[in-house]
Amino acid sequence: MNNAMVRFIIGKILRIEAVLMVFPLIVSFIYKEDSVYQLSFLVVILLLLILGYVFCRGKIAQKKIYAKEGFVIVSLTWISLSFFGALPFVISGDIPSIIDAFFETSSGFTTTGSSILVNVELLSHSMLFWRSFTHLVGGMGVLVFALAVMPQLGSESVHIMKAEVPGPVFGKIVAKLSTSARILYLIYLSMTAVMVVLLLFGGMNLFDALLHAFGTAGTGGFGLRNGSLLSYDSAYIDTVLSVGMVLFGINFNLYYLILIGHVKDAFKSEELRWYFMIIGSAVLLICLNLFRTYDSIGRMVRDVFFTVSSIITTTGFSTANFGQWPLFSRTVLLLLMFFGACAGSTAGGLKISRVILMLKSALAEFKRMRQPNRVVAVKYENKIVDRDILRGVSSYLLVYLVVFIGLVLIVSFDFTDFESAFSAVAATFNNIGPGLGTVGPAESFAGLSNWTKVLLSFVMIAGRLEIFPIIILFSPTTWKK
């Protein structure tokens, strides 16, 4: 383990977090908040700069890092960011409990959107801004951003990006990794800016537009009001956010193809077609189930499309209390929680590409059982899929199921019904936000024990990093020479 290089990169990341905290500090000055809010950010900024300086001191003899270091760097970075990002909430007193603040910040950076806040409207403007700003930072990936601004990390940084970027297959869009990271972030921030402008046209003020754009871009979904988007009651805003969530759930590599003029290649994506097909099917099935419960068909389609977009992209915004919908509709939404959106997007979940590969692999196995001598190849995106990739997808699914079942058993001590316990794990592990039952869209995670909150905080981080980095971090063999 190259401990010096691990320490050096984490030190760089802590410095970046210090710079990012300047933005909510500026917001605090703009809104002329009490000095305790400015002090809370200044203290943490100073602490991060000191730690960053200490971690980056000294000459590093060996700069080479391997996959193991990549996993450890990514895991420690996300845990550190969440811990230090929680301190302003604690110091200011807006969230006095460090455990609650750690849960809230982990939820922010991992773009989960689960919350322990019963009354979000009590937070100051600066704390609301920082809370939603973590969505924007964590959406594309903290270390992807670091690679975009720290190209000196060298070619070994591919191990870092592989560990952080979700999906079964990692691919650079251009030869140089730092250039790939910059292109991805430029596309990401440009789309976020467009979202802000569109929301301003819908009558939102600049502060609300920025924060909702952050939540949409990062597919996080932290609301600014207790009723999420119910209080706006605007068909225009609902439509903009619905379409925005769907667009941010698409693989960003496809946007690059469109930018360089390969539009047809982008729309030939098999994952993209499945993604749209699943969304359309879910909207149709839920609408048929809710048909008799709504007075207005237009309002029904609007609520259903918004909810489906929010759940499949693991955003977590809500315009309706879907926890009160019929069992069939809730079951469809629960399935979408596991599907997630496309690989290479800001969304969580298993990812559509994995779902496709698992289905095709199962179908191929069925064909081989009927005709043992038949050679059946699994094809994806018009290419034969390598067996190592299929093995990796199967292994990930197995680990995912084992961990998920174990987590449901552990948290069940803190719940009174299975639906709430199951959906609480599904909502945090898949980075959704609200679950069902006692953790539904009209509720919060505030009533859980401190132990469960800490556990689910790490579950959110594990879900965002797709399990293996966290497992490797806590594996004793990782730290042996």
C-alpha positions in Angstrom: 0.0 0.0 0.0 1.5 3.4 -1.0 0.4 5.2 2.1 2.2 8.4 1.2 0.4 8.7 -2.1 -2.9 7.9 -0.5 -2.3 10.6 2.1 -1.2 13.1 -0.5 -4.3 12.8 -2.7 -6.7 12.9 0.3 -4.8 16.1 1.4 -5.5 17.6 -2.1 -9.2 16.7 -1.8 -9.5 18.3 1.6 -8.1 21.5 0.1 -10.7 21.3 -2.7 -13.4 20.9 -0.1 -12.1 24.0 1.7 -12.4 26.0 -1.5 -16.0 24.6 -2.1 -17.1 25.9 1.3 -16.3 29.4 0.3 -19.5 29.4 -1.8 -22.0 28.8 1.1 -19.8 31.3 3.1 -20.5 33.9 0.4 -24.2 33.1 0.6 -24.2 33.7 4.3 -22.8 37.2 3.7 -25.3 37.9 1.0 -28.2 37.1 3.2 -26.6 38.9 6.2 -26.9 35.9 8.5 -25.8 35.7 12.0 -22.0 35.5 12.5 -22.2 32.0 13.8 -22.9 30.7 10.3 -19.9 32.6 8.8 -17.8 31.4 11.7 -18.9 27.7 11.2 -17.7 27.7 7.6 -14.5 29.7 8.4 -13.4 27.3 11.1 -13.9 24.3 9.0 -12.2 25.9 6.0 -9.2 26.7 8.2 -9.2 23.1 9.6 -9.3 21.6 6.1 -6.5 23.8 4.8 -4.3 22.9 7.8 -5.0 19.2 7.3 -4.5 19.5 3.6 -1.1 21.1 4.1 0.0 18.5 6.7 -1.1 15.6 4.4 0.7 17.0 1.3 4.0 17.8 3.1 7.1 16.1 2.2 8.5 14.5 -1.0 6.8 11.4 -2.2 9.4 8.8 -3.4 7.0 6.5 -5.1 4.1 8.0 -6.9 2.8 4.8 -8.5 -0.6 3.6 -7.4 -2.5 0.4 -8.2 -6.1 -0.7 -8.1 -6.0 -1.3 -4.3 -4.8 2.3 -3.6 -7.5 3.6 -6.0 -10.2 1.9 -4.0 -8.8 3.0 -0.7 -8.4 6.6 -1.9 -11.9 6.8 -3.2 -13.4 5.3 0.0 -11.4 7.5 2.4 -12.1 10.6 0.3 -15.9 10.1 0.4 -15.9 9.4 4.1 -13.7 12.4 4.9 -15.7 14.7 2.7 -18.9 13.7 4.5 -17.4 14.0 8.0 -15.8 17.4 7.5 -18.8 18.6 5.4 -21.0 17.8 8.4 -19.1 20.1 10.8 -20.6 23.4 9.7 -24.1 22.0 10.5 -22.9 21.0 14.0 -21.0 24.2 14.8 -23.8 26.5 13.6 -26.4 24.5 15.6 -28.7 23.9 12.7 -28.0 20.1 13.1 -26.4 19.9 16.5 -25.9 16.1 16.4 -22.7 15.0 14.6 -24.4 11.7 13.7 -27.4 13.4 12.2 -25.1 15.9 10.4 -22.9 13.1 9.1 -26.1 11.3 7.8 -27.3 14.4 6.1 -24.0 15.3 4.5 -23.3 11.7 3.4 -26.8 11.8 1.8 -25.8 15.0 0.1 -22.5 14.0 -1.4 -23.7 10.5 -2.5 -26.8 12.3 -4.1 -29.1 10.1 -2.1 -31.5 12.7 -0.7 -32.5 10.8 2.4 -32.9 13.3 5.3 -33.1 13.3 9.1 -34.7 16.8 9.1 -38.3 17.1 10.2 -38.6 20.8 9.3 -36.1 21.7 6.5 -37.4 25.2 6.4 -35.6 26.0 9.7 -32.2 25.8 8.1 -30.4 29.0 7.2 -29.9 30.0 3.5 -26.1 29.1 3.7 -26.8 25.7 5.2 -29.5 25.0 2.6 -27.1 26.0 -0.1 -24.3 23.8 1.3 -26.7 20.9 1.7 -27.8 21.1 -2.0 -24.3 22.1 -3.3 -23.0 18.7 -2.1 -25.4 17.1 -4.6 -23.7 19.1 -7.4 -20.2 18.2 -6.2 -20.9 14.5 -5.6 -23.1 14.0 -8.7 -20.4 13.5 -11.3 -17.9 12.4 -8.7 -15.6 14.3 -6.4 -12.5 12.6 -7.7 -13.5 13.1 -11.3 -13.5 16.8 -10.5 -10.2 16.4 -8.8 -8.7 14.7 -11.9 -10.0 17.5 -14.0 -8.1 20.1 -11.9 -5.2 18.0 -10.9 -3.9 16.4 -14.1 -0.4 16.0 -12.5 -1.7 12.8 -10.9 -0.6 10.9 -14.0 -1.8 7.8 -15.8 -2.2 5.8 -12.6 -5.2 8.0 -11.8 -7.3 5.7 -14.0 -7.5 3.4 -10.9 -9.2 6.2 -9.0 -11.6 7.0 -11.8 -12.5 3.3 -12.2 -13.3 3.1 -8.5 -15.5 6.1 -8.5 -17.4 6.1 -11.9 -20.4 3.8 -11.6 -21.2 1.1 -14.1 -20.0 -2.4 -15.1 -17.5 -1.1 -17.7 -15.2 2.0 -17.5 -14.2 3.8 -20.6 -12.4 7.1 -21.4 -14.0 9.4 -24.0 -10.6 10.7 -25.1 -7.1 9.3 -24.7 -6.0 11.6 -21.8 -7.9 10.9 -18.5 -7.7 14.5 -17.2 -9.1 15.8 -20.5 -12.0 13.2 -20.2 -12.7 14.5 -16.7 -12.8 18.1 -17.8 -15.1 17.3 -20.8 -17.5 15.4 -18.5 -17.6 18.3 -16.0 -18.1 20.9 -18.7 -21.1 19.0 -20.1 -22.4 18.5 -16.5 -22.1 22.1 -15.5 -23.5 23.4 -18.8 -26.6 21.3 -18.4 -26.9 22.5 -14.8 -26.8 26.1 -16.0 -29.5 25.4 -18.5 -31.7 23.9 -15.8 -31.2 27.1 -13.7 -32.3 29.3 -16.6 -35.4 27.2 -17.3 -36.5 27.2 -13.7 -36.1 31.0 -13.5 -38.5 31.2 -16.5 -40.9 29.2 -14.4 -41.1 31.8 -11.7 -38.5 30.4 -9.2 -36.2 32.9 -7.6 -32.5 32.5 -8.2 -31.8 30.8 -4.9 -34.5 28.2 -5.3 -33.6 27.7 -9.0 -29.9 27.1 -8.2 -30.6 24.6 -5.4 -33.2 22.6 -7.4 -30.9 22.5 -10.4 -28.1 21.2 -8.1 -30.5 18.4 -6.9 -31.6 17.6 -10.4 -28.1 17.5 -11.9 -26.7 15.4 -9.1 -29.9 13.3 -9.1 -30.0 14.0 -5.3 -33.3 15.6 -4.6 -32.9 17.6 -1.4 -36.0 19.8 -1.1 -36.0 23.4 0.2 -39.5 23.1 1.7 -41.2 20.5 3.8 -43.5 19.5 1.0 -40.7 19.2 -1.5 -42.2 20.5 -4.8 -45.8 20.2 -3.8 -45.8 23.9 -2.6 -44.9 25.2 -6.1 -47.8 23.4 -7.8 -46.5 24.3 -11.2 -47.0 22.1 -14.3 -44.1 23.9 -16.0 -41.6 23.4 -13.1 -42.7 19.7 -12.7 -42.1 19.2 -16.5 -38.7 20.9 -16.5 -37.5 18.9 -13.5 -39.0 15.6 -14.8 -37.3 15.9 -18.2 -34.1 17.2 -16.5 -34.0 14.1 -14.2 -34.3 11.8 -17.2 -31.6 13.6 -19.1 -29.2 13.5 -16.2 -29.8 9.8 -15.9 -28.3 9.2 -19.4 -24.7 8.2 -19.9 -22.7 11.4 -20.3 -20.5 9.7 -22.9 -23.5 9.9 -25.2 -23.7 13.7 -24.8 -20.0 13.8 -25.9 -20.9 11.8 -29.0 -23.7 14.3 -29.8 -21.3 17.2 -29.3 -18.8 15.9 -31.8 -21.5 15.2 -34.3 -22.1 11.5 -33.9 -25.8 11.9 -33.1 -26.8 8.6 -34.8 -24.2 6.6 -32.8 -25.6 8.1 -29.6 -29.2 7.2 -30.3 -28.1 3.6 -31.3 -27.2 3.0 -27.7 -29.0 -0.1 -26.5 -28.9 1.0 -22.9 -30.6 4.3 -23.9 -33.4 2.5 -25.7 -34.0 0.2 -22.7 -33.9 3.2 -20.4 -36.7 5.0 -22.3 -38.7 1.8 -22.7 -38.6 1.1 -18.9 -39.7 4.7 -18.1 -42.5 4.5 -20.6 -43.7 1.1 -19.4 -43.6 2.2 -15.8 -45.6 5.4 -16.4 -48.2 3.4 -18.4 -48.6 0.7 -15.8 -48.9 3.1 -12.9 -51.3 5.3 -14.8 -53.6 2.3 -15.5 -53.5 1.4 -11.8 -54.2 5.0 -10.6 -56.8 5.8 -13.3 -59.8 5.8 -10.9 -58.1 7.6 -8.1 -57.5 10.9 -9.9 -60.1 13.4 -11.0 -57.8 14.9 -13.7 -55.9 12.7 -16.2 -53.5 15.5 -16.9 -52.6 15.8 -13.2 -52.2 12.0 -12.9 -49.8 11.8 -15.9 -47.9 14.7 -14.5 -47.5 13.2 -11.0 -46.7 9.7 -12.4 -44.1 10.8 -14.9 -42.4 13.0 -12.3 -42.4 10.2 -9.7 -41.1 7.6 -12.2 -38.4 10.0 -13.4 -37.4 10.8 -9.8 -37.3 7.1 -8.7 -35.5 5.5 -11.7 -32.9 8.3 -11.7 -32.6 7.9 -7.9 -33.3 11.7 -7.4 -35.9 11.6 -4.7 -37.9 14.8 -5.5 -41.7 14.3 -5.0 -44.9 16.0 -6.2 -47.2 13.4 -4.7 -47.2 11.1 -1.7 -46.6 7.9 -3.6 -46.4 6.0 -0.3 -50.2 6.2 -0.4 -50.5 4.8 -3.9 -51.9 1.3 -4.4 -49.6 -1.7 -3.7 -49.1 -2.4 -7.5 -47.9 1.1 -8.1 -45.6 1.0 -5.1 -44.2 -2.3 -6.3 -43.4 -0.9 -9.7 -41.6 2.0 -8.0 -39.7 -0.4 -5.8 -38.4 -2.3 -8.8 -37.3 1.1 -10.4 -35.3 1.8 -7.2 -33.2 -1.3 -8.0 -32.9 -0.7 -11.8 -31.5 2.9 -11.5 -30.6 4.8 -14.7 -27.7 4.5 -17.1 -24.1 3.7 -16.3 -21.9 6.8 -16.6 -24.7 9.0 -15.3 -25.2 10.7 -12.0 -27.8 8.2 -10.9 -27.5 5.3 -8.5 -29.0 1.8 -8.5 -27.8 -1.3 -10.3 -27.7 0.5 -13.7 -29.7 -0.4 -16.8 -26.6 -1.9 -18.5 -26.3 -4.4 -15.7 -30.0 -5.3 -15.8 -29.7 -5.9 -19.6 -26.6 -8.0 -19.3 -28.1 -10.1 -16.5 -31.3 -10.7 -18.5 -29.3 -11.6 -21.7 -27.0 -13.9 -19.8 -29.9 -15.7 -18.2 -31.6 -16.1 -21.7 -28.3 -17.4 -23.1 -28.1 -19.9 -20.3 -31.7 -21.1 -21.0 -30.9 -21.6 -24.7 -27.8 -23.6 -23.8 -29.8 -25.8 -21.4 -32.2 -26.6 -24.3 -29.4 -27.2 -26.8 -26.2 -28.2 -24.9 -24.0 -28.3 -28.0 -25.1 -24.8 -29.1 -22.7 -21.9 -28.8 -24.6 -18.9 -27.5 -22.9 -15.6 -27.4 -24.2 -12.6 -25.3 -24.3 -9.5 -27.4 -24.6 -6.0 -26.1 -24.4 -2.7 -28.1 -23.9 -5.0 -31.2 -20.7 -6.5 -29.7 -20.1 -9.9 -28.1 -19.7 -9.4 -24.4 -16.5 -10.7 -22.9 -17.0 -13.5 -20.3 -15.0 -11.6 -17.8 -17.5 -8.7 -17.9 -20.4 -11.2 -17.5 -18.6 -12.8 -14.6 -18.0 -9.4 -13.0 -21.7 -8.5 -13.4 -22.8 -11.8 -11.8 -20.3 -11.3 -9.0 -21.5 -7.8 -8.3 -25.1 -9.0 -8.2 -24.3 -11.7 -5.8 -22.4 -9.4 -3.5 -25.1 -6.8 -3.8 -27.8 -9.3 -2.8 -25.9 -10.7 0.1 -25.1 -7.2 1.5 -28.6 -6.0 0.9 -30.2 -9.0 2.7 -27.7 -8.6 5.6 -28.5 -4.9 5.9 -32.3 -5.5 5.9 -31.8 -8.0 8.8 -29.7 -5.5 10.8 -32.0 -2.5 10.4 -35.1 -4.5 11.0 -34.5 -4.1 14.8 -35.2 -0.4 14.3 -38.5 -0.8 12.4 -42.0 -2.1 13.1 -42.9 -3.3 9.6 -41.1 -5.0 6.7 -42.0 -2.5 4.0 -40.3 0.4 5.9 -37.1 -1.7 6.7 -36.8 -3.0 3.2 -37.4 0.3 1.5 -35.1 2.1 3.9 -32.2 -0.1 2.8 -33.3 0.1 -0.9 -33.6 3.9 -0.7 -30.1 4.4 0.9 -28.2 1.6 -0.8 -29.5 2.7 -4.2 -29.1 6.4 -3.4 -32.8 7.1 -3.9 -33.8 9.3 -1.0 -37.3 8.6 0.3 -38.5 5.1 0.8 -41.9 3.7 1.7 -43.8 3.4 5.0 -42.3 5.3 7.9 -39.5 6.6 5.7 -41.8 7.6 2.8 -41.8 10.9 0.9 -43.9 12.6 3.6 -41.6 11.3 6.5 -37.9 11.3 7.3 -35.2 9.1 8.9 -35.2 11.2 12.1 -36.8 8.6 14.2 -34.1 5.9 13.7 -31.5 5.1 16.3 -28.0 6.6 16.1 -26.5 3.2 15.3 -28.9 2.8 12.3 -28.2 6.3 11.1 -24.4 5.7 11.1 -24.9 2.4 9.4 -27.1 3.8 6.7 -24.6 6.7 6.2 -21.9 4.2 5.2 -24.5 2.3 3.2 -25.1 5.4 1.1 -21.4 5.8 0.5 -21.1 2.1 -0.3 -24.0 2.3 -2.7 -22.6 5.4 -4.5 -19.2 3.7 -4.9 -20.8 0.3 -5.8 -19.8 -1.7 -2.7 -16.3 -2.9 -3.5 -14.3 0.2 -2.5 -15.8 0.2 1.0 -15.4 -3.6 1.4 -11.7 -3.3 0.3 -11.2 -0.4 2.7 -12.3 -2.4 5.7 -10.7 -5.6 4.7 -7.7 -6.4 7.0 -5.7 -7.8 4.0 -5.7 -4.4 2.3 -3.4 -3.0 4.9 -0.9 -5.8 5.0 2.4 -5.3 3.4 
